[in-house]
Amino acid sequence: MNDEDILARIQALVEEEHTLRGSGDGDVPDRARLRQVEESLDQCWDLLRQRRAKAESGKNPNEAEARPVSEVEGYKQ
């Protein structure tokens, strides 16, 4: 998976997140699916950051791997 693939996945997840949250018409989102989408987004962003950091430091970005949700969700921002 390259950066463009990851960015495309992020875009698809963002669109799904917006759909799940509704258009502000009072719809209640599917909370379980919304949580999965949010976790997947966090994983994708983390993977993209890893790839970019490896590339900037002269390493192979393809060595970056998606981290488990439990690890990614534990980061402080």
C-alpha positions in Angstrom: 0.0 0.0 0.0 1.4 3.4 -1.0 0.7 6.9 0.2 -1.9 7.4 -2.5 -3.7 4.2 -1.5 -3.8 5.3 2.1 -5.0 8.7 1.3 -7.8 7.2 -0.8 -8.8 5.0 2.1 -8.8 8.0 4.4 -11.1 9.9 2.0 -13.5 6.9 1.8 -13.6 6.6 5.6 -14.2 10.3 6.0 -17.1 10.2 3.6 -18.5 7.2 5.5 -18.1 9.0 8.8 -20.0 12.0 7.5 -22.7 9.7 6.2 -23.0 8.0 9.5 -23.1 11.2 11.4 -26.0 12.3 9.2 -26.6 15.7 7.6 -27.7 17.3 10.9 -31.3 16.2 10.5 -31.3 14.4 13.8 -30.5 10.9 12.6 -28.8 8.8 15.3 -25.6 7.3 13.8 -24.7 3.6 14.0 -22.4 4.0 16.9 -20.6 0.7 16.6 -19.8 1.3 12.9 -18.9 4.9 13.6 -16.4 3.8 16.2 -14.9 1.3 13.7 -14.5 4.0 11.1 -12.9 6.4 13.6 -10.4 3.7 14.7 -9.6 2.9 11.1 -9.0 6.5 10.3 -6.6 6.8 13.2 -4.8 3.7 12.0 -4.5 5.1 8.5 -3.3 8.5 9.6 -0.7 6.7 11.8 0.5 4.5 9.0 0.8 7.5 6.7 2.8 9.4 9.3 5.1 6.4 9.8 5.7 6.1 6.0 6.5 9.8 5.7 8.9 9.7 8.6 10.7 6.7 7.2 11.0 8.4 3.8 12.2 11.6 5.3 14.9 9.7 7.2 16.1 7.8 4.1 14.5 4.5 5.1 12.1 2.4 3.1 8.5 3.6 3.7 7.2 0.1 2.7 8.6 -1.1 6.0 5.9 0.8 7.9 3.1 -1.4 9.3 -0.3 -0.6 10.6 -0.3 -0.6 14.3 -3.1 -2.3 16.4 -6.1 -0.1 17.3 -5.2 -0.5 21.0 -1.8 1.1 20.4 -3.0 3.9 18.1 -6.0 4.8 20.3 -3.7 5.1 23.3 -1.7 8.0 21.8 -1.9 11.4 23.4 -2.5 14.3 21.1 
